[in-house]
Amino acid sequence: MLHITDSQVSELLDFRGVTEVLAEAFQDLAHDKAAVHGRQRTDCAGMKLSTMGGIWAARNVAGVKVYPTVTGQFSFAMILFDLSTNTPVAVLDGNELTRFRTASITRMVASRAAAPSPRKLALFGAGLQGRSQAHALCEVFRFDEICVVDPKAEGAWCDRLQSLSGARVRLTTAEKAVRDADVVITATRSSEPVFDGEWLAPGAFVAAIGTSTPKGRELDDTTMSRAARIVVEWKQQSLVEAGEIVLWNQRHLTEKYVDLPELFGGQQPWRLEQPGITVFKSVGVGLADVATAQLVLSRVRGGWLLAADEVTA
Ligand SMILES: NC(=O)c1ccc[n+]([C@@H]2O[C@H](COP(=O)([O-])OP(=O)(O)OC[C@H]3O[C@@H](n4cnc5c(N)ncnc54)[C@H](O)[C@@H]3O)[C@@H](O)[C@H]2O)c1
């Protein structure tokens, strides 16, 4: 079995490639050629063990990602099976894989569901995930302005983002960031709402990716109530895991929810005729990990790695 390290995963992946493979996997999920293995969590003495995965029958692969959570920090690993031979084929370190697939799923949804040509991005949380969210989006959107809200954001990273994106990047307050923003990303570890939904522009696209437990939320009730629609990855998991939904006082407004199988299956349009606020709430689903791991493996087999980085068995 191959062991593919985080640094090899990072060398092999790009946001565009991952976004494309995710779209193919969710398209197959919509047509019963893939299935999600929902997250299982086990708690003991303040630590957690979680598993999530999926079967991508159309590509003959299945896999599971497993990760402990200790003092709030994750450590991801993934095992991938070839279903044509029914054998395990690779173990992948899962930290880079998770970073790429989380940013790419936001990009996949934003490029289909957000109003075209957004000019202003508000980013809450410039940690590992938040920085990747910004980089993935700046490859598809030409922002004029990026407002970063994070007391710990690094000025050097803001400067780098400014030169990469061509946008004016500045650190600012929550309200200044959200007012007039076309796209708002929350990628913090906060369990309390990070802005007031009254500040949102009428056609804003909001992606909340930062918490996946029912006890915490980055978005307030106002944001959820003002949203014309709430996009989730996969209802079966998202509606019970997302604190934004579980803690929302109007969570029973079921007509607002739409998930990726419904969108890729054509049962629902990506954009509404009467545009309003769109919320994308991401908790992370295992099929995205399987699809991303499959892309890594196919690139290893296709000789994409530098010779010095050969994968060991
Ligand atoms: N949706 C998914 O699939 C998925 C996948 C991986 C991680 N996550 C989640 O993403 C979150 C961020 O992960 P990370 O690895 O980037 O964490 P990180 O610790 O590297 O970064 C979090 C950043 O948020 C900032 N922050 C905290 N509270 C804030 C607030 N109220 N306003 C603005 N900024 C604030 C912190 O200063 C920090 O820089 C975690 O909660 C993690 O569970 C989600």
The ligand as a Gaussian input file, in Angstrom:
#p B3LYP/6-31G(d) Opt

LIG

0 1
 N      -16.211000      22.733000       6.858000
 C      -15.195000      21.893000       6.807000
 O      -15.205000      20.932000       6.052000
 C      -13.971000      22.146000       7.647000
 C      -12.770000      21.483000       7.361000
 C      -11.649000      21.758000       8.137000
 C      -11.725000      22.657000       9.183000
 N      -12.921000      23.274000       9.450000
 C      -13.044000      24.230000      10.539000
 O      -12.466000      25.460000      10.145000
 C      -12.164000      26.232000      11.335000
 C      -10.847000      26.949000      11.143000
 O       -9.815000      25.991000      11.090000
 P       -8.294000      26.456000      10.957000
 O       -7.497000      25.216000      10.884000
 O       -8.167000      27.479000       9.882000
 O       -8.090000      27.167000      12.364000
 P       -6.946000      28.209000      12.751000
 O       -6.838000      28.148000      14.229000
 O       -5.727000      27.980000      11.920000
 O       -7.557000      29.616000      12.318000
 C       -8.707000      30.174000      12.896000
 C       -8.543000      31.685000      12.842000
 O       -9.784000      32.296000      13.226000
 C       -9.472000      33.478000      13.986000
 N      -10.658000      33.837000      14.763000
 C      -11.156000      33.248000      15.868000
 N      -12.295000      33.855000      16.252000
 C      -12.528000      34.850000      15.372000
 C      -13.562000      35.812000      15.218000
 N      -14.595000      35.870000      16.052000
 N      -13.477000      36.671000      14.176000
 C      -12.450000      36.617000      13.307000
 N      -11.451000      35.717000      13.397000
 C      -11.485000      34.842000      14.422000
 C       -8.260000      33.085000      14.812000
 O       -7.530000      34.229000      15.243000
 C       -7.473000      32.225000      13.814000
 O       -6.512000      32.974000      13.089000
 C      -12.186000      25.229000      12.500000
 O      -13.329000      25.473000      13.300000
 C      -12.309000      23.877000      11.817000
 O      -13.063000      22.966000      12.567000
 C      -14.030000      23.032000       8.706000

